[in-house]
Amino acid sequence: MRTVGQNLQEVRKRRGLNQRELAAASGVSLSYIRKLEQGEREAVRLETLRKLAAALRVPTMRLSAGRDEEGPIAGTVERWEAVRHALERPPTPTELDDEAPTVAGVQKAFNKAAPLFHKDQYAALAVVLPPLLRDAEALGNEGRRIRVRLLQLAGCLMVQTRQFGAAEVAISRALDDASDRMDGAATINTKCWLLLRQGQLETALDLAVKWADETEPRLSRATPAELSTWGLMLLRVTAAAVRNSQPGQAADALRLAKAAAVALGREYAPETDFLRTFGPTTVHLKRAENAGIVDRPDIVLRLAERAPVYSLRPRSSNRNRYELGIAEALAKTGQYAEGFERMQSIQHAAPEWIPNQTYARVVLKRIIEGRRTLTPDMRRMAADIHLEV
């Protein structure tokens, strides 16, 4: 298998650039490029690959050495063992309790558990999810609808906590049980997110484009659910395209997503189906995220001045990631104290979410390196999010 360094050297030479010229064009240090091409470095962050690819005018995956993913943080594999078992080995009839679950009972339990998902309460979910998955499976065809919803949420949770094998099982089972196009699209949306987290940008992009085409409604007669489904798929397109150094396709998808949001006129947020939240605010946040990815902290901070984030749930992952983007933009513009304060606010709002975010470790490392001092609060946060300092 070819390495990133070999791919980089080949493309650089075809473009007629020497290493120093590529460093100046990409913002990646000359010494880093030399180490890559000489094989002294193998692990490369996606952000760095994107910068190099943008300077060379090729897709990010042209430089990639293939599938690249960061595994789960320490201790989480054990935490989710019972959930993984429930997903991978659904119970047989002889393994179930004598008292069979009912659709009404499982629905009630699901409604009680749903807030735990959007509040990122992982410790509680690790306890309640395994029996809920078991009972939903026992319902058979009568419980298909609720089982799909539960598997979608379980898949999202497994992606969020980097339990990628379990995520793939949950997504596959949800697709098998999906009864309509919108259920299928909601599951595929999570599948695209999984692929992005695994560094499979082109596969994610192709899948998102396919489903965006298949779910495109007539705006004049579309229901809120249809607009939300299409808009969210377009946001996956723009997320994959911008990371793969395809700015034109990223901009086109974001423009269409904005059209869907304008047609909605408000933030569509079903109370028990937060995965389908979509509207003008969500699009605004994704626009800021894209600006951060292409290293435009000035645009991120300008957009932050007029983002109505109050219309999203306070602990939604979209909002949390957006706040991390602001923290990074503050750090990139030398406002380290303000950036760290923003990170403290995120940790206070979502203490179980932030340790699972590689991005959080990247931002905190930038802040610490910029300040050149390590305060007690920074040291505590670094320990909490598993950043070695």
Secondary structure, DSSP 8 states (H G I E B T S, - for coil): ---HHHHHHHHHHHTT--HHHHHHHH---HHHHHHHHTTS-----HHHHHHHHHHHTS-GGGT--S-------TTHHHHTHHHHHHHHS---GGGS-SS---HHHHHHHHHHHHHHHHTT-HHHHHHHHHHHHHHHHHTGGGGHHHHHHHHHHHHHHHHHTT-HHHHHHHHHHHHHH--SHHHHHHHHHHHHHHHHHTT-HHHHHHHHHHHHHHH---TTT--HHHHHHHHHHHHHHHHHHHHTT-HHHHHHHHHHHHHHHHHH-S-B--TT-GGG-BSHHHHHHHHHHHHHHTT-HHHHHHHHTT--GGGS-TT-HHHHHHHHHHHHHHHHTT-HHHHHHHHHHHHHH-TTTGGG-HHHHHHHHHHHHHH----HHHHHHHHHTT---
